[in-house]
Amino acid sequence: MAIVQTLVLIKPDGLRKSLTGNILTRLSEAELEIVGAKVVQVSQALAEEHYEALRDKPFFGELIDYIRGELHECKKVLALVYHGEDAIGKVRQICGATNPEAADPRSIRGAYGRITTSGVFENVVHSSANPEESEREIKLWFSPEEIVSPIFPVKDAQISSTRLAWA
């Protein structure tokens, strides 16, 4: 098996239900290294770029509202990068099927997910599906400085932008 990395998002419903500790405990069963972690307030642009492959689906708008926390009054996501042998496969097995009703009841989504009466899949977590998606998503959610191990090639770049600074 190859050493790879994967993005995991604990979504707003997982944070709202105080499931972070339970989810992290379950993910620790994979015996992988966490190389990046942060709490993110998800912007419209980040949400749309993350789910760009689903843009043409009728549920796209609802999906964007969900990941942004509009449906749960919890406008944050815990983003994590796990690294190690078969990280994608191990994490996806622990997370379970996207549809909580189809997920193994011992998986994270099977134990904590639900489908709302309006048909929204509240599946608590996201995990990358394959190496290409993983790299795209990690680079979208994290800058190289936020990852503590070299998982992708980097280069020095002069970037000028305005950002918040401590007063």
N, C-alpha and C positions, 0 to 999 in steps of 0.2 A: 504494500500500500504506500501511496505517496504522502509526503508531508504537504499539507495544504492549509488554507485558512477559510473561514466562513464568517459571514455577518449574521448576527442574531439581534433582533429587535424585540424587546419586551414592550408590547404595544400599550396604548393608554388604558384599555380595559384591564390589562394585567397589573398595571400600576395602581389604578383606581381600586382594584379589589385586594391590594396589598399582597400580591402573589410573587413579588420579586424574590424573596428568600426561598420560597418553595421552588421556583423555576431555576434559580441559580444552583440549588442543591441537586435538582434533577440533572442539570447540564454538567455538573461536576462528575457525574457517573461516566462521562465520556473520557475522562482523564486527559483533557486538553489544556493548553496554556492560554490564559486570557492575555492578549497583547494590546488591547485597546478597550476602553470603556468610557462612556460619557452619557450624561442626560442631555437630551436635545429637545428644544421646542421646535417642532417641525413646521417649516414654512410651506406655503402653497407651492412654491417652485421646487423645493426638495421633494415634497410628496409626489408631485407630478412627474418629476424626473425618475424617482424611485420606481413608480408604477407605469412608466412610459409604454411598456409592452402591452398594457391593458387599456390604453387610451381609447380605443374604439369600442370597448365593452359598454353595455348599458349601465353597469353598476360603477363605472369609473368615478363619477362625482361622489357617490356614497363612500367609496373606498378612500378617496382623498380626505373626506370629512372624518372618517374613522381613524386614519393614521395621524391626523392632525389633532385628534382629541375632541373634535366638535360634538361627537355623540356621547361622550362620557364626562364632560366637564373636567377633564384632566388633560391638559395640553402639553404633554411631554411623553417622551419615549426613552427607554434605556437602550443605548446602542452598544454592542459588544463585538469584539473580534476574537474568535477562537482560532488557535493554530495548533496543528499536530497531525499525526497520522490519521488519514481518512476523516478529517474533521467534518467535511460536508455530510458524508454518509452517517457518521455517528450522531451528529446533531439532528439531522432530519429524522432519524429513527426515534430519538428521544422526544422530539417535538410532535411527531405523528402526522397523520394526513391533514391537509388544509381544512377539509370539512370536519368540524368537531364530531358530528354524528357518525362519520365513517372512521374516525381515528380510534386506534387501540385505546381502551379505557385507561390503560396504564401509562399512556403518553401524556405529555403536557396538554396538548389540545383536547385529548379525550377526557382528561380529568377536569380541566378548567374552562374549556371553550364551550360555546353554545351558539345556536342560531336564533336570532331574535324573531319575534312575531312578524317583523317586516322583512325577514329573510336575510339579514346581515349576518355574515359569518364573523362572530367575535371569537377569533381563534388564539388570542392572547400573545402569540409570538410569530415572528417571521424568521425564516432561515433560508439562506441562499440555496438554490437548487443544483447548481453545477459550478465548475471552476470559473467559467467566463462570467457568469452572473455574480459570483462571489467577488471577483476582482473589480467589476464595474461598481457594485454596491459599496464595497469597502472604500474605494476611491471617492465615491460620492459622499459618504457619511463621515469620513475621517481624512485629515491631512496627514502627510508623512510624519510630522512632528508629534502627532497624537498616538502613534503606534510605537511600542517600546522595543520591538524586534524588527529587523529588516526582512519584510515579507515580499516586497516588490522593489525593483530598481528605483532609485531616486536620483535627482540631479539638483545642483544649485540653481536657483532661479531668483531673479530680481523681480519682486512683485510689489507694486505700490497700490495700496488701497486704503480706504478709510474704514476703520473698525472701532468698536468700543474699547476704551481703556479705563483702567481704574482711576478715579478722580483723586 
